Each structure stands twice: as C-alpha cells, then as structure tokens.
Amino acid sequence: MHYESPIRDPWIVGKTDYTTISNEICGPAEAEPTKWWYMGFTLSVLVLLYGAGVLTYYFFTGVGTWGLNKTIGWAWDITNFVWWIGIGHAGTLISAILLIFRQEWRNSINRSAEAMTIFAVFCAGVFPVLHMGRVWDGFWVLPLPNDLGPLWPNFNSALLWDVFAISTYLTVSVVFWYTGIIPDLATLRDRSTKKLRKFTLNFFSFGWNGSVRHWNRFELVSLILAGISTPLVLSVHTIVSFDFATSVIPGWHTTIFPPYFVAGAIFSGFAMVLSLMIIARKVMGLEKYITIGHIEAMAKIITLTGSMVGIAYGTEFFIAWYSGDPFEQFAFINRAFGPYAWAYWIMISCNVISPQLFWFRKLRRDPTFVWILAVFVNIGMWFERFVIIVISLHRDFLPSSWAMYHPTWVEISIYLMTFGLFMSCFLLFAKYLPVVAIAEVKAILKSTRGGKPEEAMIGRGKQDYDPELAYRLVMAAKANGKGQGHAVAEHDSNPGDENYINPIAQGGGENE
C-alpha cells in the first residue's frame, strides 16, 4: 500500500467502495439495452449493410469504380488503411507500455482502448484486400506451396511485411484484451442469476476463482504480453511507413517516416480514445472512474505527440531544402501551395496548431472542448495520410503524367461502411462487457484515494479535484495534529464501515 501526494488527481472520484464499483461498472452490461443504444446500433448496422451492398457492386464491377488513374494508383483506400491502423495504436500503448511503467491512470481506460484497437484493425484490413482488385486471389500473397508456376511472395516488399506485422499485432492485441477481461467475466458470472448466462460466463472466464495462484498467473501473463506488445507498438507503424519510405518517390523516400508515423499513430489513437470515452463516461454514468484527470492525462499525450508530428513536418521541409534535390523541393512546395494546398493547411491547422491549446489547464480539463479538439485531430490525421499519398503522387517526374484525384461514391461508401463496422462492434462491446476494468480499478482504490481530502473534490457530482485546496486542507490538518489522511472518506479505508468490503473476500487474493 502506498499513498500519493494530495496535489495529484485521484483516479477515482466521488463516494464509492468495492461493492459500488462492481454495481456501477457491471450495471450497463446487466441492464436491458436503452432506446439510445438501440438507435445507435441500428444506425451503425444500416451503414454497415449499405456498405456491404456497395461492396457487392464493387466485386461485380471492378476496381475501375474507384477514382484511381495511371498516375495515382494509391489514394482513398490506402489513406483509410493507414488511418485506421494508426487509430489502433493507442490501445496497445495504454495496455502495454503504461503497464510496464506502472501508470495507474491506465486502469480505467485500457479495456475500451484495447477493444478499440481490435475493431480498428478489422476496419484497416478491409482496404488492402479490396485494393487487390481480384480479392479471390488474395491468398497468393501468402507463403504457401503452390502449383501455379513460379508464383512466390516477394519477401523484399514492405507490402508483404505489412501482412505479417498487422496479423501479429491483431493476434497479440486480442490475446492481451481477452486476458485482461477474464477476472471481470468471473465477476459478471458471480452476479448472474440465469443458469445459461452463468454457465457461459464461467466457460469464457476459464473457471476463474480469484485465488492467489490465479492472480499470480494473471499478473505474470499480463507482463509477458506487455513485453511482447511493446515492440509491436513501435514496429507495426514503422513497417507501414516502409510502404512509402522504401520507394523512390519524392516526398516518400525519407528516413524520418518510421518515428514520424509512430508518433502520428499514437496521436490519432489517443484522439479516438477521447472521442469515444468522453461520450461513454457520460452516457453510461462512469464519471467516477473515467475522470477529468484521465482526460487531462490523455490531452497531455496528444500535446506531446502533436508537437512531435509538427517537428516532423518542419524537418521534412528542411531536409528537402538541404538536399538540393529539385524534385524533392518541388514535392513539398506543391504540398503547401499546389492545387491540394487546402488539404495541407487543414492538416497543419488540426495536427499542429489546435493541440497547442491544451497548454491551458482549463481547456484540457473541459470534456466538451477536449472532445471537439479530439475530433479535429482525427480529421487532421486523415488529411495527413491523404497529403502524403495523393499529393506526392499526383505530380510525378513527367509533367505529361500529372493528374488530379477525385474520390467516387463507391470509395466514400466503403469508408463509411468501416465506420458502421467499427461502431457496431464497439456498441456490442459496451453493452455486453464491462467498459472499465473492474479488478484493476479496485486494485488502485485505496492508493489513489489515500491522503486525498474529500472536501477537495468539487464540481457536479464531485467529479473534479482541486489540488490547491487539497494541499491547504492537508497542511491545515498537519498543523492541527490530525495527520495527512484525516479527510479521506472513511468508506474507502475503515474496516468498521458497513460498506467496507475486504478485497481478499472479493476474490482479489492476498496480493491486492
């Protein structure tokens, strides 16, 4: 057990205890779906079905239904592919790297971020497959023995590296997410009153009983998976960047792409987590567990990674000038002042300028403002991929080959279909499984609330925390000889309280 400084935000706010945590987090998964859930899910499924119909048309008509031409062979499809892969990065970063560094603020958001990663990779995988044109021959890229003649995958191609990197990333992400949810499935099982539901949850929780041996194995496996996932976070988008960096196209052939792409992926991933979780915490009543402090922490990471992306933008222009290569220089001048300049300046405004507003504490602690800015970041990151891909291609070495690109209704519809797929999966997850990791939140309840005066929790529902007021209260208590923890809510730590629940009796094991 340890206690944090009173000037640090608690990661759990409001009046709560172990029983309340279980009730409030399990409540949405145990209750009947609301009309708002039905409306959102119906809309998502309708968009998905519309996209499926467009896909059928695409399969029978061919890739000619897209706006590609002899100059621009990659456009809307690969833009969307890289964008969705980037969004999937925040989940593994939160789950793996922050776990290794023992950052307790991850405990409330890692479950949803991991699920978001899996769904985003599903959406990303649609586009490379469709880009093949003859989808039914997609297995040709796999290293399978065959009798089709001298047909072998080109292992020197970064496109094949994508296949292995992304499939490995998806596999590890699914295992990591499922491992973390096992204790919570057991909690739902123990609370269930229906035999079939109890049997199903017991099967998928592998008979978890909360013993010390189970907890030790759980923590060991979590650390091993975190160690495996950490290099994957860095390698996946690095390999995606090789799709461009290993070419000779001006604007692509640069060594800055790997770190630049990784920073951008984390940047867009955290923006998407904020976009979803700010709504979920309100709709599902989880403000106690997804706090203003969580929103602020993610806003700080967006500020950091957005600044790194801005430095990368400037470095690209500097290297183009310093290289003395007229083709490279023209590529970047064309980005900023050519016919697609509007896309470039949208990218700069959303990705570089807008995140700097998070330097103001009041703004980064305002959920509405943070949500709006997170949406702008996701828009800006989509335009970044569009700028890199389309603008670099549409004016190549031969002016006679210059062309413009305009997306068709088929491309736009397929893109919308992936949103339907993503939101359908996320809504099903949010309805039938705990959005917040119950066991991990319980594990930090005492440590995050220890020494934090109850009076310093302010705002509606005591969802905000005033560190200056907390410091003054603690200093006053010390001056009066009452000790640091005098103002901590008794229900959090007093075994005599009627709401006190022994964590060991709750299946937490002695290591809690």
Secondary structure, DSSP 8 states (H G I E B T S, - for coil): -----TTS--SS-SS--HHHHHHHHHHHHHS---HHHHHHHHHHHHHHHHHHHHHHHHHHH-GGGSS--SS--SSHHHHHHHHHHHHTHHHHIIIIIHHHTT-GGGGGTHHHHHHHHHHHHHHHHHHHHHHTS-GGGGGGGS----SSSS----TT-HHHHHHHHHHHHHHHHHHHHHHHHHHHHHHHHHH---HHHHHHHHHHTTT----HHHHHHHHHHHHHHHHHHHHHHHHHHHHHHHHHHTS--TTT--TTHHHHHHHHHHHHHHHHHHHHHHHHHHHTT-TTTS-HHHHHHHHHHHHHHHHHHHHHHHHHHHHHHHH--HHHHHHHHHHHHSTTHHHHHHHHIIIIIGGGGGGSHHHHT-HHHHHHHHHHHHHHHHHHHHIIIIIHHHS-S-GGG-------HHHHHHHHHHHHHHHHHHHHHHHHS-SS-HHHHHHTHHHHHTT--GGGEESGGG-EE-HHHHHHHHHHHHHTT--GGGGS-GGGT-TTSTT---TIIIII-TT-
